[in-house]
Structures are given as C-alpha cells and as structure tokens.
Amino acid sequence: MEVPLLYEIVIIFLLSIVVTLICNRIKLPATVGFLLTGVLCGPSLLGVVSDQQAIDHIAEIGVAMLLFTIGMELSGEALNRLKRPVFLGGSLQIGLTVLSVTGLTMLLEQTTYQQGLLWGCLVALSSSAIVLRILQERGATNTPNGRLSLAILVFQDIMVAPMLLCVPLLAGTLQLSFSSAFFSVLRVVVVLGGVMLFARFGLNRLMEAVVRTRTREILLLSTLGLCLGMAMLTSALGLSLSLGAFLAGLMLARSQYSMSVISGILPYRDVFMSLFFISVGMLLNVEYVGRHIFTILLGTSIFVVVKSLLTLPAVLVQGYPLRTAIITSLSLAQVGEFAFVLAAAGLSAGLFDMYSYQTFLGISVLTMMLTPGLIAIAPRFADMVAGKRNEHMLAVAEEHGEQTHNLEDHLIIVGFGISGKHLAHVARESGLQYTILEMNPETVTRYRNKEPIEHGDASQPIVLEHLGVTKARVLAIVISDPAAVRSIVIEARRFNPSLHIIARTRFVSEVAPLRKLGADEVVAEEFETSIEVFSRVLTRYLVPRQDIESFAARIRQENYRMIRRMSASVDSLDAMVSRLPDMGVQAMRLSPASPLCGISLAQSQMRRKYGVTAIAILRRGATQASPEPNDLFEADDVVYLFGKTEKLLAITPLFSGPLRESNKEAATPPQTA
C-alpha cells in the first residue's frame, strides 16, 4: 500500500542528514543545511517532491510550534516589559520600511504605488523561525538585542493578516464595505475575548486534570491540541497560524505545569521546523538563479543594507545604544517566512509577474542563508562602528571639559536584573559607594529616583570612563550578553589594570576565556547551580551540614584550580594563586557569643589549633595590620584570616559562637579570595 507523501518525506530526511553532516564539517549551521537540502529536492534539480503544497502546509506547523515554545518561555513580567518594544519598535520598523521601499521602487523601477506597497510589505517582514532559532542556539534570547528582535518579530506576525487583506484591495479585486469590516473586527474581538476568559478561568483546571492522570500521552495530546487548535482559530479569523500558537504558548506559560508541557513538544517542533527550512529551499529555481545571478546578488546586497538601515531607528528611538541597534538590525536583515505567502498572493492577484516573483525568491533564500553569518559577525561590526562613534564623542567631551563621576574606590554594577538588584541592595546596606549602568531605558526610568542608575552601553570606552572606572575598586558584570561581557572586560582592564573585575557567565566553558581577557573572578551559573542542586539533594538525605559544605568547598577548589590552569595567565598574581590553589583570605566578624571575645591572639592559639593566621583586625573603622600576640579580641571585630580553604571553613563556628545562636551563619560556606 502506498502512503501519500511518505516516499518524499523519507527521501527528504535521508538527504538532509547527509547535507547537514557536510555543513557541520565545514562549520555551517544546520539551518543552511536544510535550505540546501530543499534546493536539491526542489523541482529545478532532483524533483523529489511532487506535492510541494502539502510539504508547505506541514512546514507551516513548524513555524507555529516555534512561536508556541517562544510564548511558553515568556513570563508575564517579561511580556509586560516587551509591550513598548512591540508596539513602538515594531510599528516604526514596518512603517519606515513600507514607506521607504514603496518610494524607492516607484522611483527606480517605475512601478505603480500598488506594486510598491507590496514590495514594501515583503521587505518589512523578517523570519521568526530562523532568527529565534539561532538566538536560542547561541543563548542570546535574553540579551537586549534578543528581546528587541523578538518584540519586532511579534509585531510583524500581528501585521501579516492586514497585509494579506491589502493584497486584493491593492489589486482591485475586493471591495470592502464598512459593515463587513466592522463585523470582521467584532468577530475577532469576541473570539479572542472568549479565549482570554478560558485562559483565566478554565485552563488551569484542565491542565490539572490532565496532569493528575500521570499519563504522558494525554499531556502531549492536550498540549498539541491547545497549540494547533488556537492556531487554527486565529487562521479562521484571518490571522496567522503562528500568532495563534504564540498566544497559546503565552496562556500555558501561566500554568504551573508549563515545564512539563514544553519538554514534550520540543522534539516535534524541531522536526517540523526542519521541514519548513527545506520547503523554503524548494521554492528556488536554480536555472533562473544561474541566468540572473548578478542581479540577485546585487539585490541581496541592497536588501540587507536597506533593511538594516531602516530598522536602526526602531531601536534607537527606544533609547538603546548604537551597538544594540546595529546587532538587532543585522539580525532582522532577511526575508520572513510569511513573505512567501504574501508574494504568492501578489502573484495570483496580478501585482507580481513571474520574473519579479523568481527574483524575490532568489533574494529571499540567499538572505535566509546569510542570516547565521550576519548574526555571528554583528557584534564585531557593531563594536567597530560604535567604537569609532564613541571616539568622536570622547574627543568632543574632552574639548568641552565634560566631567565624569567624582566617585572613588566605588563599585560599578553593570546590569540591573535580579543579580544586579541584589548586589545593589547589599552594597547599600553595607555602606558601599556604588553606581549602576543599565541598557534598558524603561528600567532606568523606573529606578531613576531610587538608585544611582544611568543608561548606557558599558562596552563603550566613553561610558566606562564616565562611570569613573579608572578610580573604581570593583566592577561587577551581571548581564546575559556573552559578547558584551567580553568587550566590557577588555575595555575595563585597559582603563584600570588594578580594577577587580567580577563577571557572570552562563557556562563553565566561558570562564577560562574571560579570565584570559582580564576578569579576576568569573561566576558560572551552570557550575554554581550544580552545587546548589547537590547541596539540596544531600540535605534531603540528612547528610550533615558540615559535610555538605566541605563537599562544596572541595568541588569549588578543584573546578577553579582547573580553570586557572586553562587560563594560564602570565600575570604575577595569577601565577602566585596557581602555586597556592588551596589558600585564601577570609574576613570573619566576631560574634558577641564567641569564646574568643576578651582573650588575646596568643591565647587563642589560632595558628597551632586551627592552622590559620590572623593578618589584620578591623575595629570601629580602623584597620590594624599584623596584630601583636597580646592584642585582645573584641565583639564585632572583623578579623582577616589567611589559610587553607578547609581550615577557614572549620574555624567558622569558633567566630560565630554556640551553634544554636548561629545556625544560619554556619550554614553558609565561606567564600575565599
């Protein structure tokens, strides 16, 4: 028995395996491999697929599932922060692009305004499938340019339906009356209102009933039913499938079972997404591209440049720096998947001829294939362009005698997310001078009168100099943009060789490169999370707290000793630390309940009993270095101890006093320097 499409899909999958393996060998992304597979399977080469329309329908499900998972990953707070970028940035990007491209095509190509508007709509749309997939693979969805790209892409998806409606209007084949428009809008409002009521009052009950069955199959079917059902509903209303799937993801993100839901759908999403990229490649007519290769290459170059320039204002107007605007613009400099639907509608309506349609397809596939490379080089290109601009700004500032921060020995916090807020709170409670730099203008406005916060890009030298980096003691980098973290470390170390730089990163593999660039300490979220997980697991098994802390301290020693060997810095201080990997300096406050209160340093026999040395005492704001043997300890003294990490850990209860009075303090392992 012959199963429709089974033969074609099997051949497509087998061919895609070969092509993507070759692409992986030459360091090309899997996305490019799928596009090339589509070109090979298309009618102009092997002609494997006979029913391409069916493949297109299957591929559209992949785009819908991608938007569904993106919606699942957005919390209510994150979506609330995206409101302004979605409507301000998205509307400005589409408006500028449509108007500019319409004018250019009418001027240069002598087209009608109807054809110009269609070209403007085609150029305005970008590929959610490709951009979001690459950003997820690079771990950049939470960076400023990742959030801005998502916001603009969401608005573009919202505008697909009005654009499709405009095609028959521009062609003169549809007469839209006021009453029909009113009832269409009313139908959309009523249906979406009903969906919102269901999400608020019925969704949690439904998901709870599904999860209680403890059956994975029912959970998966429920997830797919909600995702595809919402997609079909929005499609019936004239909106896109992906927008409905995105809304379904947002609804399920509010559920307490969201992580169980998303883990089940990811494999299906990846399969359908692969088919989408292959289906795009099938559209390309290789023979036509060969005959008009120079025209298509020139058109692709003009497309990337023009679209990038027209996207820049949509980011800059929101208060983001030039570097972020350039990276976001280059990330969106490709044709979107929904543009193919729009182009097909324009061809059938007579707004396109076959020559224009094939030229558009050639440019589209090339821009999609160039996207991974453009996103990869965007940070370096942005640094180069923004750096030159900031050198000019620095010269102007020096010419006018512009003053920088007058703080000295202060803390600079880069990033005001959860980590930045906690650090600022502790610094304020400890009486430390600090200043904050944040790139999100809305966050800066919200905390302007509450914190010493400023807006800017810390990877730019003029911004760091304005913050007083040459006089600062510590720089804490707590942002989630790996490229920006590297740039900040390089520039800060160039300005102030004695600055202590602490950087946060996601993965352990990024620690050694950051230390080579000049970071003194790098905290890897992946590593610290693993320690917290095993600590909690051992706690549940009633393993003694001292043993857990000893395990954690030993693992930290081994990990950071390995990182020091990997970084192999020529710095003399690093060389000393690598020779003394188990040693550290720890400050401990003397509790009034401690038995050390009122006795001398010699009487404590600290070095003989505990193997640590008191190198200084801080008392009432004055520091006494190298205390004498007869000096007495007093309550609230801060004693600086030098010794091995495990010895410092063992002496903690002595300074805290009886265990019943200091359980909380003793439960926290000391951090060595």
C-alpha positions in Angstrom: 0.0 0.0 0.0 1.4 3.4 -1.0 1.1 6.1 1.7 0.9 9.7 0.3 4.0 11.8 0.9 5.8 9.0 2.8 8.2 8.4 0.0 9.0 12.1 -0.4 9.4 12.7 3.3 11.8 9.7 3.8 14.0 10.9 0.9 14.0 14.4 2.2 15.0 13.3 5.7 17.8 11.0 4.4 19.2 13.7 2.1 19.0 16.3 4.9 21.1 14.1 7.2 23.9 13.9 4.5 23.8 17.6 3.7 23.7 18.8 7.3 26.6 16.5 8.2 28.6 18.1 5.4 27.6 21.5 6.6 28.6 20.7 10.2 32.0 19.5 9.0 32.6 22.9 7.3 31.2 24.8 10.3 27.9 25.9 8.6 24.7 26.0 10.8 22.1 23.3 10.4 19.7 25.9 9.1 21.8 26.4 5.9 22.0 22.6 5.5 18.2 22.4 5.5 17.9 25.2 3.0 20.4 23.5 0.7 18.5 20.2 1.1 15.4 22.0 -0.1 17.2 23.3 -3.2 18.4 19.8 -4.0 15.0 18.3 -3.6 13.2 21.1 -5.5 11.8 20.7 -9.0 14.8 22.5 -10.6 17.2 19.8 -9.5 16.2 16.3 -8.3 12.5 16.9 -8.3 11.9 14.5 -5.4 8.7 16.2 -4.2 5.6 16.0 -6.4 3.2 17.7 -4.0 5.1 20.7 -2.7 2.0 22.4 -1.4 1.4 19.6 1.1 5.0 20.0 2.4 4.4 23.7 2.7 1.4 23.1 4.9 3.4 20.7 7.1 6.2 23.2 7.4 3.9 25.9 8.5 3.1 23.8 11.6 6.8 24.0 12.4 6.7 27.8 12.4 3.6 27.7 14.6 5.3 25.4 17.1 8.4 27.6 17.3 6.2 30.6 18.2 4.4 28.4 20.7 7.6 27.5 22.6 8.7 31.1 22.5 5.4 32.1 24.1 5.9 29.4 26.7 9.3 30.8 27.7 7.9 34.4 28.2 6.7 35.1 31.7 4.1 37.7 32.4 6.7 40.2 33.6 8.8 39.7 30.6 5.9 40.2 28.2 4.9 43.3 30.1 8.4 44.7 29.5 8.1 43.9 25.8 4.9 46.0 25.3 6.8 49.1 24.4 9.3 47.5 22.0 6.5 45.5 20.3 4.2 48.4 19.5 6.7 51.3 19.3 9.6 49.5 17.7 7.5 47.1 15.6 5.3 49.8 14.2 8.2 52.1 13.4 10.2 49.4 11.7 7.3 48.3 9.5 6.1 51.9 8.8 9.6 53.2 7.8 10.3 50.1 5.7 7.0 50.1 3.8 7.1 53.8 3.1 10.8 53.9 2.1 10.7 50.8 -0.1 7.5 51.9 -1.8 9.1 55.2 -2.7 12.3 53.6 -3.9 10.6 51.0 -6.1 8.4 53.7 -7.7 11.4 55.9 -8.3 13.9 53.4 -9.5 11.7 50.6 -11.0 8.9 52.8 -12.3 6.3 50.6 -10.6 2.8 51.6 -9.6 2.2 52.5 -6.0 0.2 49.2 -5.5 3.2 47.2 -6.5 5.5 49.4 -4.4 3.4 48.9 -1.3 3.5 45.1 -1.9 7.3 45.2 -2.2 7.4 47.3 1.0 5.4 44.7 2.9 7.6 41.9 1.6 10.8 43.7 2.7 9.4 44.7 6.1 8.8 41.1 7.2 11.6 39.1 8.8 12.0 35.4 9.6 10.8 34.5 13.2 11.8 30.8 12.5 15.4 31.5 11.6 16.2 34.4 13.9 14.6 32.9 17.1 16.2 29.5 16.3 19.7 31.0 16.0 19.2 33.2 19.1 18.1 30.1 21.1 21.1 28.1 19.9 23.5 31.0 20.9 21.8 31.5 24.3 21.0 35.1 23.3 17.3 35.3 23.7 17.6 37.2 27.0 20.1 39.8 25.7 18.8 43.3 24.8 19.1 42.6 21.0 17.4 39.2 21.5 14.4 40.8 23.3 14.1 43.6 20.8 14.3 41.1 17.9 11.5 39.1 19.5 9.4 42.2 20.0 9.7 43.4 16.4 9.0 39.9 15.1 5.9 39.5 17.2 4.5 42.8 15.8 5.4 41.6 12.2 3.4 38.4 12.8 0.4 40.6 14.0 0.6 42.6 10.8 0.5 39.6 8.5 -3.3 39.5 8.4 -3.8 43.2 7.5 -1.1 42.8 4.8 -2.8 39.8 3.3 -6.1 41.7 3.3 -4.4 44.6 1.5 -3.4 42.4 -1.5 -6.8 42.0 -3.1 -7.6 45.6 -2.2 -4.5 46.8 -4.0 -5.3 44.6 -6.9 -8.9 46.0 -7.0 -10.4 42.5 -6.7 -12.0 43.1 -3.3 -14.5 45.8 -2.3 -14.5 46.2 1.5 -17.6 47.8 2.9 -17.7 49.5 6.4 -20.2 46.9 7.6 -18.2 43.9 6.6 -15.1 45.4 8.2 -16.9 46.1 11.4 -18.3 42.6 11.7 -14.9 41.1 10.9 -13.3 43.1 13.7 -16.2 42.3 16.1 -15.8 38.6 15.3 -12.1 38.7 16.2 -12.7 40.6 19.4 -15.4 38.2 20.6 -13.4 35.1 19.8 -10.2 36.4 21.4 -12.2 37.6 24.4 -13.6 34.1 24.9 -10.1 32.7 24.6 -8.8 35.0 27.3 -11.7 34.0 29.6 -10.9 30.4 29.1 -7.2 31.1 29.8 -8.1 32.8 33.1 -10.7 30.5 34.5 -10.6 27.2 32.7 -7.1 26.4 31.6 -5.5 25.7 35.0 -8.3 23.3 35.8 -8.0 21.5 32.5 -4.2 21.1 32.9 -4.5 20.0 36.5 -7.0 17.2 35.4 -4.6 16.2 32.6 -1.5 16.1 34.9 -3.4 14.1 37.5 -3.8 11.2 35.1 0.0 10.8 35.2 -0.1 9.8 31.5 2.5 11.4 29.3 0.5 10.7 26.1 -2.6 12.6 27.4 -0.4 15.6 28.4 1.2 15.6 24.9 -2.1 15.4 23.1 -3.5 18.2 25.3 -0.5 20.4 24.5 -0.7 19.8 20.8 -4.5 20.2 20.8 -4.2 23.6 22.5 -1.3 24.8 20.3 -2.8 23.7 17.0 -6.4 24.4 18.0 -5.5 28.1 18.9 -3.5 28.3 15.6 -6.5 27.1 13.6 -8.8 29.5 15.4 -6.6 32.6 14.6 -6.2 31.3 11.0 -10.0 31.1 10.6 -10.2 34.8 11.8 -7.8 35.8 9.0 -4.7 36.0 11.3 -1.6 33.8 11.0 -1.2 30.3 12.4 1.9 31.2 14.3 0.2 34.1 16.1 -2.4 31.8 17.4 0.3 29.3 18.5 2.2 32.2 20.2 -1.0 33.1 22.1 -1.5 29.5 23.2 2.1 29.5 24.5 1.5 32.6 26.5 -1.6 31.1 28.0 0.2 27.9 29.0 3.2 29.9 30.4 0.9 31.0 33.3 0.3 27.4 34.2 2.4 25.7 36.9 2.8 22.7 34.6 4.5 24.7 31.8 7.8 23.0 32.0 6.2 19.6 31.7 4.3 20.8 28.7 7.3 22.3 26.8 9.6 19.3 27.3 7.1 17.1 25.4 6.6 19.3 22.4 10.3 20.2 21.6 11.1 17.1 19.5 8.1 17.6 17.3 8.9 21.3 16.9 12.4 20.5 15.7 11.1 18.0 13.1 8.5 20.4 11.7 11.0 23.3 11.7 13.4 21.3 9.6 10.7 20.7 7.1 10.0 24.4 7.0 13.5 25.3 6.0 13.6 22.5 3.4 10.3 23.8 1.9 11.8 27.3 1.5 14.7 25.9 -0.3 12.4 24.0 -2.7 11.0 27.3 -4.0 14.3 28.3 -5.6 14.6 27.8 -9.3 18.3 27.1 -9.7 18.2 27.6 -13.5 16.7 31.0 -13.2 19.2 32.0 -10.4 22.1 30.9 -12.7 20.9 33.1 -15.5 20.3 36.1 -13.3 23.0 35.6 -10.6 24.4 39.1 -10.7 21.0 40.7 -10.5 20.1 38.5 -7.5 23.4 39.1 -5.7 23.1 42.8 -6.2 19.5 42.7 -5.0 20.5 40.7 -1.9 23.2 43.2 -1.0 20.9 46.2 -1.4 18.2 44.3 0.6 20.5 43.7 3.6 21.8 47.2 3.6 18.5 49.0 3.2 16.6 46.8 5.7 19.3 47.2 8.3 19.4 51.0 7.9 15.6 51.2 8.1 15.5 49.0 11.3 18.0 51.1 13.1 15.6 54.0 14.1 13.1 51.5 15.6 15.7 50.5 18.2 17.4 53.9 18.7 14.1 55.7 19.3 13.6 53.5 22.4 16.8 54.7 24.0 19.1 51.8 23.2 22.7 52.4 22.2 24.0 52.2 18.7 25.7 48.9 19.2 22.5 47.2 20.2 20.7 48.8 17.3 23.2 47.5 14.8 23.1 43.9 16.1 19.3 43.9 16.1 19.2 45.4 12.6 21.6 42.8 11.1 19.7 40.0 12.9 16.5 41.0 11.1 18.0 41.6 7.7 16.3 38.7 5.9 13.0 37.9 4.2 10.3 36.4 6.5 8.5 33.1 6.0 5.2 34.8 5.8 6.5 36.9 2.9 6.3 33.8 0.7 2.6 33.6 1.4 2.2 37.3 0.7 4.3 37.0 -2.5 2.2 34.1 -3.8 -1.0 36.1 -3.1 0.5 39.1 -5.0 1.4 36.8 -7.9 -2.1 35.4 -8.1 -3.6 38.9 -7.8 -1.6 40.2 -10.7 0.6 42.5 -8.7 3.7 40.4 -9.5 4.9 38.9 -12.7 6.9 35.6 -12.8 10.2 37.5 -13.3 9.7 39.6 -10.2 8.5 36.6 -8.2 11.5 34.4 -9.0 13.9 37.3 -8.3 12.2 37.8 -5.0 12.6 34.0 -4.2 16.3 34.1 -5.1 16.9 37.1 -2.8 14.8 35.5 -0.1 16.7 32.2 0.1 20.1 34.0 -0.1 19.2 36.4 2.8 18.0 33.4 4.9 21.2 31.5 4.2 23.3 34.6 5.1 21.4 35.2 8.4 23.6 32.9 10.6 26.7 34.6 9.3 25.2 38.1 9.8 24.2 37.4 13.4 27.7 35.9 14.0 29.6 39.0 12.7 27.1 41.6 14.0 28.8 42.1 17.5 32.2 42.7 16.0 30.9 45.0 13.3 28.8 46.9 15.9 31.9 47.3 18.1 33.8 48.7 15.2 31.2 51.2 14.1 30.1 52.2 17.6 33.7 52.4 18.8 34.5 55.0 16.1 31.4 57.0 17.0 32.4 56.9 20.7 35.9 58.0 20.0 34.4 61.1 18.3 32.1 61.6 21.3 35.0 61.3 23.7 37.0 63.9 21.8 34.0 66.3 21.9 33.6 65.7 25.6 37.3 66.4 26.3 37.1 69.5 24.2 34.2 70.8 26.2 35.7 69.7 29.5 32.9 67.3 30.3 33.3 65.8 33.8 33.0 62.2 34.8 31.9 60.6 38.0 33.6 62.0 41.1 33.3 58.7 43.0 36.5 57.0 44.2 37.1 53.4 45.4 33.5 52.6 44.4 31.6 49.6 42.9 30.3 49.7 39.4 27.4 47.3 38.7 26.7 46.6 35.0 23.2 45.2 34.6 20.2 45.7 36.9 18.4 42.4 36.7 17.8 40.1 39.7 21.6 39.8 40.4 22.2 43.5 40.0 19.3 44.4 42.3 20.5 42.0 45.0 24.1 43.3 44.7 22.9 47.0 44.9 20.8 46.2 48.0 23.7 44.5 49.8 26.1 47.3 48.8 23.7 49.9 50.1 23.2 48.0 53.4 27.0 47.7 53.8 27.6 51.4 53.2 29.5 51.0 50.0 29.6 53.6 47.3 28.2 52.2 44.0 26.8 53.2 40.7 24.6 51.2 38.3 24.7 51.0 34.5 21.7 49.5 32.7 20.9 49.4 29.0 17.1 49.0 29.2 15.7 52.6 29.2 12.5 51.5 30.9 14.4 50.1 33.8 16.5 53.2 34.1 13.3 55.4 34.2 11.7 53.2 36.8 14.6 53.4 39.2 15.9 56.8 38.4 14.9 58.4 41.7 15.6 55.3 43.8 19.1 54.2 42.8 22.3 55.8 41.3 21.5 54.3 37.9 22.4 55.5 34.5 21.7 54.4 30.9 24.4 53.3 28.6 26.4 50.5 27.0 29.3 49.5 29.2 31.2 48.0 26.3 32.0 51.5 25.0 35.0 53.3 26.5 33.4 56.7 26.9 30.7 55.1 29.1 33.1 53.3 31.3 35.2 56.4 31.7 32.1 58.5 32.6 31.4 55.9 35.4 34.8 56.5 36.9 36.3 53.1 36.0 39.8 54.5 36.5 39.1 55.2 40.2 36.7 52.3 40.9 37.8 49.3 43.1 35.4 46.6 41.8 33.4 46.1 38.5 30.6 43.6 38.7 29.3 42.5 35.3 25.9 40.8 35.7 24.4 40.8 32.2 23.5 37.9 30.0 25.1 39.0 26.7 28.4 37.0 26.3 29.8 39.2 23.6 29.1 42.4 25.6 30.7 40.8 28.7 33.9 40.1 26.8 34.0 43.7 25.4 33.4 45.2 28.9 36.2 43.1 30.4 38.7 44.2 27.7 37.9 47.9 27.9 37.8 48.0 31.7 41.1 46.2 32.1 42.7 48.6 29.6 41.4 51.6 31.6 42.3 50.3 35.0 44.9 47.5 35.4 44.3 47.3 39.2 40.5 47.1 38.9 39.0 43.9 40.4 36.6 42.5 37.7 33.9 40.0 38.6 31.9 38.7 35.7 28.9 36.4 35.5 28.5 33.9 32.7 26.2 31.0 31.9 28.5 28.2 31.1 31.8 26.9 32.6 33.4 26.8 29.2 33.3 30.6 29.1 35.2 31.0 32.4 38.7 30.5 31.1 38.4 32.8 28.0 37.1 35.6 30.3 39.9 35.2 32.7 42.4 35.4 29.8 40.8 38.7 28.8 41.3 40.1 32.2 38.5 39.1 34.6 39.7 38.4 38.1 36.7 36.2 39.0 34.1 34.6 36.8 31.0 33.0 38.3 29.5 30.3 36.1 25.7 29.9 36.6 25.9 26.4 35.3 28.6 25.4 38.0 27.0 27.2 40.9 23.6 25.8 40.1 25.0 22.3 40.1 26.5 22.9 43.6 23.1 24.2 44.9 21.3 21.2 43.5 23.6 18.6 45.1 23.5 20.5 48.4 19.7 20.4 48.5 19.7 16.7 47.5 22.2 15.8 50.3 20.1 17.9 52.7 17.1 15.8 52.0 19.1 12.7 52.8 20.1 14.3 56.2 23.8 14.5 55.3 25.5 16.7 58.0 25.7 20.3 57.0 29.5 20.4 57.6 30.0 17.5 55.2 27.9 19.3 52.5 29.9 22.5 52.9 33.1 20.5 52.8 32.0 18.9 49.5 31.1 22.2 48.0 34.3 23.9 49.0 36.4 21.0 47.6 34.5 21.0 44.3 35.0 24.7 44.0 38.7 24.3 44.7 39.1 21.6 42.0 37.0 23.5 39.5 38.7 26.9 39.8 42.1 25.2 40.0 41.4 23.6 36.7 40.2 27.0 35.3 43.4 28.7 36.4 45.5 26.1 34.6 43.3 26.6 31.4 43.7 30.3 31.5 47.5 30.1 32.2 47.8 33.9 32.6 51.3 35.4 32.7 50.1 37.8 35.4 52.3 37.5 38.5 49.3 37.5 40.9 47.7 34.6 39.0 51.0 32.8 39.0 51.1 33.1 42.8 47.5 31.9 43.1 48.2 28.9 40.9 51.0 27.9 43.2 48.7 28.2 46.2 45.4 26.8 44.9 44.1 25.8 48.3 44.9 29.1 50.1 42.7 32.1 50.6 41.9 35.1 52.7 38.6 35.3 54.6 37.1 38.1 56.6 35.1 36.9 59.7 33.1 39.0 62.1 33.5 38.1 65.8 30.1 37.4 67.4 29.5 38.5 71.0 28.8 34.9 71.8 32.2 33.7 70.5 34.6 32.3 73.1 37.4 34.4 71.5 35.9 37.6 72.9 38.2 39.1 75.6 41.2 36.8 75.0 44.5 37.6 73.2 45.7 36.4 69.9 48.4 34.3 71.6 45.8 32.7 74.0 43.6 31.7 71.1 46.4 29.5 69.7 44.7 30.0 66.3 47.7 29.0 64.2 48.5 25.9 66.3 45.0 24.6 66.7 43.3 25.6 63.5 46.2 26.2 61.0 45.1 29.8 60.1 46.9 33.2 60.7 45.2 36.4 61.7 46.8 39.0 59.4 44.7 42.1 60.3 41.8 43.3 62.5 39.2 45.9 61.6 37.8 47.6 64.7 35.5 50.7 64.7 36.6 51.7 61.2 40.3 51.4 61.8 42.4 48.6 60.4 45.3 47.1 62.4 47.7 45.1 60.2 49.8 42.3 61.7 48.3 42.3 65.2 50.5 41.7 68.2 50.2 38.4 70.2 48.9 40.4 73.2 46.2 42.2 71.3 42.7 41.3 72.7 39.7 40.3 70.5 36.5 42.3 71.0 33.0 41.7 69.9 32.2 42.9 66.3 35.8 42.8 65.3 36.3 41.9 61.7 39.3 39.5 61.6 41.1 38.8 58.4 42.4 35.2 58.3 44.8 33.5 55.9 45.0 29.8 55.4 43.8 26.7 53.5 40.1 26.7 52.5 39.2 23.7 54.6 40.8 25.3 57.7 38.9 28.5 57.1 35.7 26.5 56.9 36.5 24.6 60.1 37.1 27.8 62.1 33.8 29.4 61.2 31.8 28.1 64.3 34.5 29.5 66.6 33.8 33.0 65.5 30.1 32.6 65.4 29.7 31.2 68.9 27.4 28.4 70.0 25.7 26.6 67.1 22.2 27.3 68.4 22.8 31.0 68.1 24.3 30.9 64.7 22.8 28.2 62.7 22.1 30.4 59.8 25.7 31.8 59.6 27.3 28.4 60.0 25.1 27.0 57.2 26.7 29.4 54.7 30.1 28.3 53.3 32.8 30.9 53.3 34.0 32.4 50.0 37.7 32.6 49.6 39.6 35.1 47.7 
